[in-house]
Amino acid sequence: MRIGIQTWGSEGDIRPFVALASGLVEAGHDVTLVATDIAVRDYERYQDTLGMKVRMVATPVLEIDEMERLGEEVIGKWTVFEQGRLIFQSMFEPVVPQLLEAAQSLCAQSDLVIGHHILHPLQAAAEASGTPWISITLATDVIPTRQSGPPGLPSLHPAWNRFWWRFGMKLVDSAILGGVNELRSGMGLDPRREMKDVWHSELLDLVALSPTLCPRPPDWDDRHKMCGFLQLRGDGGADPVPERVEAFLKAGEAPVFIGFGSLSPPHDAGRREARTLLESAVRLSGHRAIIQGIVPADEAPDDEQVLHVDRVPHISVYPRCRVVVHHGGAGTTQTALTAGVPSVIVPHVFDQFTWGRVIQRLGAGPKAAPRRTLRPEVLAARIREAAGTPSMRVRAAELGAALQAEDGRAEAVRLVEEVIAQHV
């Protein structure tokens, strides 16, 4: 079966699709992955190691200078809605023509297409060409439920949550739906009344999150299937642990790992501020630490307490750490918990605040410390709490064992093949 996959976003939006593509290849399918990275990562190397065809489109979406400016502006917004609208207008809408062209090409050469739920150009291209389409949703808080409120709004009684969702989705529709319907009109397609009818496939919406962490709300309709975390099998071809990191890990007690992924500041001024904040927090906490993505490894002096690194394989390093401090992306959160290690979440945007609440609710970490108001003494206190609370370490280990027993990739492949058997 020829299967086309398209995604857009940061590393956390792309790696799950790489994992699914690899599972579909192993199941005997011919898979093409089209990816748009907002930064400068290139995934074409997976063509040789995982057997899929990979094409990068409109990558990077923004140059480094623009990314830093936009990142500061997004973090400065006080509501999730304002953050989302700014990201959508600055990082998604400018590349819609390229995304649509790639989607149309993918549909023309595929028997089935699978895409990130945000990719309305793929949904429109699939509808216009008659190609069956499956969506993948990487967060629970974009699917309305009476069990909780939408991101940025309080969770109250189910009746009030239903009201909040209607209110929140009206805001989303007012910001996005006009452009979506303009594109659809140009393709000869009927307009859609709500974004929720655009984002989630009626055939199958794979929710790529662990049910251990996020139980499926009972009021979701049947198309939303929670398959589990999509990750590459084993180490996924992870790079070896660098020698200097290996030496640091062996030189003393298990360190704290600190890294904010694609939200790390790309330029000197932001890096200096972040370095001062994070190093001060580490020294106040009394722990050793590996800090990723703030100071280039070849520029950092040797330090017995703090080691600065560029990229390291999280799947190999996290299990050897005492605590993981991170931004709360879905992939990073699940990787840290799979390692059985408590998390301190420093949310910057979007669903990262939701993951902060999930970690606290599960007892696998302390209350989140938002990046906008972060101070060294606050982060140091969170690190000490996560490292020094036995119940958090026990709970993280229990969740890690449960996550390791799941196989989200295999479940996703099974569900996709059910759609193929019934509709393709």
C-alpha positions as CSV (number, residue, x, y, z in Angstrom):
1,M,0.0,0.0,0.0
2,R,1.3,3.5,-0.9
3,I,1.0,5.7,2.2
4,G,1.8,9.4,2.2
5,I,2.5,11.2,5.5
6,Q,2.8,14.9,6.1
7,T,3.6,16.9,9.2
8,W,4.7,20.4,10.2
9,G,6.2,21.9,13.3
10,S,9.1,21.4,15.7
11,E,10.9,18.2,16.4
12,G,8.1,17.1,18.7
13,D,5.7,17.4,15.8
14,I,7.9,15.4,13.4
15,R,9.5,12.6,15.3
16,P,6.1,10.8,16.1
17,F,5.4,10.7,12.3
18,V,8.9,9.3,11.6
19,A,8.1,6.6,14.2
20,L,4.8,5.7,12.5
21,A,6.3,5.8,9.1
22,S,9.0,3.3,10.2
23,G,6.3,1.0,11.6
24,L,4.3,1.1,8.4
25,V,7.5,0.3,6.4
26,E,8.2,-2.7,8.6
27,A,4.6,-3.8,8.0
28,G,5.3,-3.9,4.3
29,H,4.0,-0.5,3.1
30,D,5.6,2.0,0.7
31,V,5.8,5.2,2.7
32,T,6.7,8.8,1.8
33,L,7.1,11.3,4.6
34,V,6.9,15.0,3.8
35,A,8.0,17.2,6.7
36,T,8.2,21.0,7.3
37,D,10.5,21.9,10.2
38,I,10.1,25.4,11.7
39,A,13.8,25.3,12.5
40,V,16.7,23.8,10.5
41,R,16.5,20.0,11.3
42,D,16.7,17.7,8.3
43,Y,15.1,14.2,8.5
44,E,16.3,12.9,5.1
45,R,18.9,10.8,6.8
46,Y,16.1,8.4,7.8
47,Q,15.7,7.4,4.2
48,D,18.8,5.2,4.5
49,T,18.2,3.9,8.1
50,L,14.5,3.3,8.1
51,G,13.6,2.6,4.5
52,M,11.1,5.4,3.9
53,K,11.2,8.2,1.3
54,V,11.6,11.6,3.0
55,R,11.1,15.1,1.5
56,M,11.6,18.4,3.3
57,V,9.4,21.2,2.3
58,A,9.6,24.9,3.3
59,T,12.3,24.2,5.8
60,P,13.2,26.2,7.8
61,V,10.0,28.2,8.1
62,L,11.9,31.1,9.7
63,E,15.5,32.1,9.9
64,I,17.3,32.2,13.2
65,D,16.9,35.9,13.8
66,E,13.2,35.7,13.1
67,M,12.8,32.7,15.4
68,E,14.4,34.4,18.3
69,R,12.3,37.5,17.9
70,L,9.1,35.5,17.5
71,G,10.0,33.2,20.4
72,E,10.3,36.2,22.8
73,E,7.0,37.6,21.5
74,V,5.2,34.3,21.9
75,I,6.4,33.7,25.5
76,G,5.4,37.3,26.3
77,K,1.7,36.6,25.4
78,W,-0.5,36.0,28.4
79,T,-3.0,33.7,26.9
80,V,-2.8,30.4,25.1
81,F,-5.1,31.8,22.4
82,E,-2.8,34.8,21.7
83,Q,0.2,32.5,21.6
84,G,-1.5,30.1,19.2
85,R,-2.8,32.8,16.9
86,L,0.7,34.4,16.7
87,I,2.4,31.1,15.9
88,F,-0.3,30.2,13.3
89,Q,0.0,33.6,11.6
90,S,3.8,33.7,11.7
91,M,4.9,30.1,11.2
92,F,2.0,28.3,9.4
93,E,0.1,30.7,7.2
94,P,3.2,31.9,5.3
95,V,4.0,28.4,4.0
96,V,0.4,27.2,3.3
97,P,1.0,27.4,-0.5
98,Q,4.0,25.1,-0.3
99,L,2.2,22.8,2.1
100,L,-0.8,22.6,-0.3
101,E,1.4,21.9,-3.3
102,A,3.2,19.1,-1.3
103,A,-0.1,17.7,-0.1
104,Q,-1.6,17.6,-3.6
105,S,1.5,15.8,-4.9
106,L,1.4,13.3,-2.0
107,C,-2.3,12.6,-2.6
108,A,-1.6,12.0,-6.3
109,Q,0.9,9.3,-5.5
110,S,-0.7,7.7,-2.5
111,D,-3.6,5.3,-1.7
112,L,-3.9,6.8,1.8
113,V,-2.6,9.9,3.4
114,I,-1.9,10.6,7.1
115,G,-1.3,14.0,8.5
116,H,-0.8,16.3,11.5
117,H,-4.2,17.5,12.5
118,I,-3.3,21.1,12.0
119,L,-2.6,20.5,8.3
120,H,-5.8,21.7,6.7
121,P,-4.2,21.9,3.2
122,L,-3.7,18.1,3.4
123,Q,-7.3,17.6,4.4
124,A,-8.5,19.7,1.5
125,A,-6.2,18.0,-1.0
126,A,-7.4,14.6,0.2
127,E,-11.0,15.7,-0.1
128,A,-10.5,17.1,-3.5
129,S,-8.7,14.0,-4.8
130,G,-10.9,11.5,-3.1
131,T,-7.9,10.1,-1.2
132,P,-8.7,8.6,2.3
133,W,-7.2,10.7,5.0
134,I,-6.3,9.9,8.6
135,S,-5.4,12.7,11.2
136,I,-2.9,12.4,14.0
137,T,-3.5,14.6,17.1
138,L,-0.6,15.1,19.5
139,A,-2.5,16.7,22.4
140,T,-5.7,15.9,24.2
141,D,-6.6,19.5,24.8
142,V,-7.6,20.3,21.3
143,I,-10.5,17.8,21.3
144,P,-13.6,19.1,23.2
145,T,-14.7,17.1,26.3
146,R,-16.9,17.8,29.3
147,Q,-14.2,16.3,31.5
148,S,-12.0,19.3,31.4
149,G,-11.8,22.9,30.1
150,P,-9.9,24.0,27.0
151,P,-6.2,25.1,27.3
152,G,-5.9,28.4,29.1
153,L,-9.4,28.2,30.7
154,P,-10.4,26.6,34.0
155,S,-11.8,23.1,34.4
156,L,-15.0,23.2,36.2
157,H,-18.3,21.3,36.3
158,P,-18.9,19.4,33.0
159,A,-21.7,21.8,32.1
160,W,-19.4,24.7,32.5
161,N,-16.6,22.9,30.6
162,R,-18.9,22.4,27.7
163,F,-19.6,26.2,27.7
164,W,-15.9,27.0,27.9
165,W,-15.2,24.7,24.9
166,R,-17.9,26.4,22.8
167,F,-16.4,29.8,23.8
168,G,-12.8,28.7,23.0
169,M,-13.7,27.1,19.7
170,K,-15.5,30.2,18.6
171,L,-12.3,32.1,19.2
172,V,-10.3,29.6,17.2
173,D,-12.9,29.7,14.4
174,S,-12.8,33.5,14.3
175,A,-9.0,33.5,13.9
176,I,-8.5,30.6,11.5
177,L,-11.6,29.4,9.7
178,G,-11.8,32.3,7.3
179,G,-8.4,31.5,5.7
180,V,-9.2,27.8,5.7
181,N,-12.5,28.3,3.8
182,E,-10.8,30.8,1.4
183,L,-8.3,28.0,0.4
184,R,-11.2,25.5,0.1
185,S,-13.2,27.8,-2.1
186,G,-10.2,28.2,-4.4
187,M,-10.2,24.4,-4.8
188,G,-13.9,24.1,-5.5
189,L,-14.7,22.7,-2.0
190,D,-17.6,23.6,0.2
191,P,-16.8,25.7,3.3
192,R,-16.6,24.2,6.7
193,R,-18.6,25.6,9.7
194,E,-16.1,24.8,12.4
195,M,-12.4,24.0,12.7
196,K,-13.1,20.8,14.6
197,D,-14.6,19.5,11.4
198,V,-11.3,20.4,9.6
199,W,-8.8,19.1,12.1
200,H,-9.9,15.6,12.8
201,S,-10.6,12.9,10.2
202,E,-14.0,11.2,10.3
203,L,-12.3,7.9,9.3
204,L,-9.7,7.8,12.1
205,D,-8.1,10.4,14.4
206,L,-5.0,8.8,16.1
207,V,-4.4,10.5,19.4
208,A,-0.7,9.8,19.9
209,L,-0.6,10.0,23.7
210,S,-0.3,7.4,26.4
211,P,-3.6,6.3,28.0
212,T,-1.5,5.7,31.2
213,L,-0.9,9.5,31.4
214,C,-4.1,10.8,29.8
215,P,-7.1,8.5,30.1
216,R,-9.4,8.7,27.1
217,P,-12.4,11.0,27.9
218,P,-15.6,8.9,27.7
219,D,-17.5,11.6,25.7
220,W,-15.1,11.6,22.7
221,D,-16.7,10.2,19.6
222,D,-15.5,6.9,18.2
223,R,-13.1,8.3,15.5
224,H,-10.7,9.5,18.2
225,K,-8.5,6.4,19.0
226,M,-5.8,6.8,21.6
227,C,-2.9,4.7,20.3
228,G,-0.2,5.6,22.7
229,F,3.1,7.4,22.3
230,L,4.7,7.1,18.9
231,Q,8.4,6.5,19.2
232,L,11.0,4.6,17.3
233,R,11.7,1.1,18.5
234,G,14.7,0.6,20.8
235,D,17.0,3.6,20.6
236,G,15.7,4.5,17.1
237,G,19.2,4.7,15.8
238,A,20.1,7.2,18.5
239,D,23.6,8.7,18.3
240,P,26.1,7.3,20.9
241,V,26.6,9.2,24.1
242,P,29.5,11.7,23.6
243,E,32.7,10.7,25.6
244,R,32.7,13.9,27.7
245,V,29.0,13.3,28.6
246,E,29.8,9.7,29.5
247,A,32.7,10.8,31.7
248,F,30.5,13.4,33.5
249,L,27.8,10.9,34.1
250,K,30.3,8.5,35.7
251,A,32.1,11.2,37.7
252,G,29.6,11.6,40.5
253,E,25.9,11.3,41.6
254,A,23.3,11.2,38.9
255,P,22.9,14.8,37.5
256,V,19.9,16.9,36.7
257,F,19.3,17.2,32.9
258,I,18.1,20.6,31.7
259,G,17.0,21.3,28.1
260,F,14.2,23.2,26.3
261,G,14.4,21.7,22.9
262,S,13.6,24.0,20.0
263,L,12.7,26.7,22.5
264,S,16.3,27.2,23.5
265,P,17.4,30.7,22.7
266,P,19.3,30.7,19.4
267,H,21.4,33.9,19.8
268,D,24.0,35.3,22.2
269,A,21.9,37.7,24.3
270,G,19.3,35.1,25.0
271,R,21.8,32.4,25.7
272,R,23.7,34.6,28.2
273,E,20.6,35.3,30.1
274,A,19.5,31.7,30.1
275,R,23.0,30.5,31.1
276,T,23.1,32.8,34.1
277,L,19.6,31.8,35.2
278,L,20.1,28.1,34.8
279,E,23.7,27.9,36.2
280,S,22.6,29.9,39.2
281,A,19.6,27.6,39.8
282,V,21.8,24.5,39.6
283,R,24.3,25.9,42.1
284,L,21.5,26.9,44.5
285,S,20.0,23.4,44.2
286,G,23.3,21.7,45.2
287,H,23.1,19.2,42.3
288,R,25.2,18.5,39.3
289,A,23.6,19.2,35.9
290,I,23.9,18.7,32.2
291,I,22.5,21.8,30.3
292,Q,21.7,21.3,26.7
293,G,21.4,23.9,23.9
294,I,22.5,27.0,25.8
295,V,26.3,27.2,25.4
296,P,28.0,25.5,22.5
297,A,29.9,22.5,23.9
298,D,33.2,23.7,22.4
299,E,32.9,27.1,24.1
300,A,32.0,25.9,27.6
301,P,34.8,25.6,30.2
302,D,35.2,22.4,32.2
303,D,33.2,22.5,35.4
304,E,32.7,19.7,37.9
305,Q,29.1,20.8,38.6
306,V,27.8,21.9,35.2
307,L,28.4,20.4,31.8
308,H,27.1,22.2,28.7
309,V,26.3,20.1,25.7
310,D,24.8,20.5,22.2
311,R,22.6,17.5,21.3
312,V,22.6,14.2,23.2
313,P,20.4,11.1,22.8
314,H,17.7,11.7,25.4
315,I,16.6,8.0,25.3
316,S,20.1,7.0,26.5
317,V,20.9,9.9,28.9
318,Y,17.6,10.5,30.7
319,P,17.5,7.1,32.5
320,R,20.9,8.0,34.1
321,C,19.7,11.4,35.5
322,R,18.1,12.3,38.8
323,V,15.6,14.8,37.4
324,V,14.8,16.1,33.9
325,V,14.0,19.8,33.6
326,H,12.3,20.6,30.3
327,H,9.7,22.7,28.5
328,G,6.9,20.2,28.7
329,G,6.5,19.2,25.1
330,A,4.4,16.0,24.7
331,G,7.3,14.0,23.3
332,T,9.9,15.2,25.9
333,T,7.4,14.6,28.7
334,Q,6.7,11.1,27.7
335,T,10.4,10.3,27.0
336,A,11.3,11.5,30.5
337,L,8.6,9.5,32.1
338,T,9.4,6.4,30.0
339,A,12.9,6.7,31.5
340,G,11.3,6.6,35.0
341,V,12.7,10.0,36.0
342,P,10.7,12.9,37.7
343,S,10.2,16.0,35.6
344,V,10.3,19.7,36.5
345,I,8.4,21.4,33.7
346,V,9.2,25.0,32.6
347,P,6.3,25.6,30.2
348,H,6.7,28.2,27.5
349,V,3.7,27.9,25.3
350,F,0.5,26.0,24.5
351,D,-0.1,22.4,25.8
352,Q,3.2,22.6,27.8
353,F,1.1,24.2,30.6
354,T,-1.3,21.2,30.4
355,W,1.6,18.7,30.7
356,G,2.8,20.6,33.7
357,R,-0.5,20.0,35.4
358,V,-0.5,16.4,34.2
359,I,2.9,15.7,35.8
360,Q,1.8,17.3,39.1
361,R,-1.5,15.4,39.1
362,L,0.3,12.1,38.5
363,G,2.8,12.8,41.4
364,A,5.8,12.5,39.1
365,G,7.0,16.1,39.6
366,P,6.3,19.4,41.4
367,K,4.2,22.3,40.3
368,A,5.4,23.7,36.9
369,A,7.5,26.9,36.9
370,P,6.5,29.0,33.8
371,R,9.4,30.4,31.8
372,R,7.9,33.9,31.6
373,T,8.4,34.4,35.4
374,L,11.2,32.0,36.1
375,R,13.8,32.9,38.7
376,P,16.9,30.9,39.8
377,E,15.6,30.4,43.3
378,V,12.3,29.1,42.0
379,L,13.9,26.6,39.7
380,A,16.3,25.5,42.4
381,A,13.5,24.8,44.8
382,R,11.6,22.8,42.2
383,I,14.8,20.7,41.4
384,R,15.3,20.0,45.1
385,E,11.7,19.0,45.5
386,A,11.8,16.6,42.6
387,A,15.1,15.1,43.5
388,G,14.4,14.9,47.3
389,T,10.8,13.6,47.4
390,P,10.9,9.8,47.4
391,S,7.3,9.5,46.4
392,M,8.0,11.4,43.2
393,R,10.8,9.1,42.2
394,V,8.7,6.0,43.0
395,R,5.8,7.3,41.0
396,A,8.0,8.2,38.0
397,A,9.5,4.7,38.1
398,E,6.0,3.2,38.2
399,L,4.8,5.3,35.2
400,G,8.0,4.5,33.4
401,A,7.4,0.7,33.7
402,A,3.8,1.2,32.5
403,L,4.9,3.3,29.5
404,Q,7.6,0.8,28.5
405,A,5.0,-1.9,28.4
406,E,3.0,0.1,25.8
407,D,3.7,0.0,22.1
408,G,2.0,3.0,20.6
409,R,3.6,2.5,17.2
410,A,2.3,-1.1,16.8
411,E,-1.2,0.0,17.9
412,A,-1.2,2.9,15.4
413,V,-0.1,0.6,12.6
414,R,-2.9,-1.8,13.6
415,L,-5.5,0.9,13.5
416,V,-4.3,2.3,10.2
417,E,-4.4,-1.1,8.6
418,E,-8.0,-1.5,9.9
419,V,-8.9,1.7,7.9
420,I,-7.1,0.3,4.8
421,A,-9.0,-3.0,5.0
422,Q,-12.4,-1.1,5.3
423,H,-12.0,2.0,3.1
424,V,-9.1,1.6,0.7
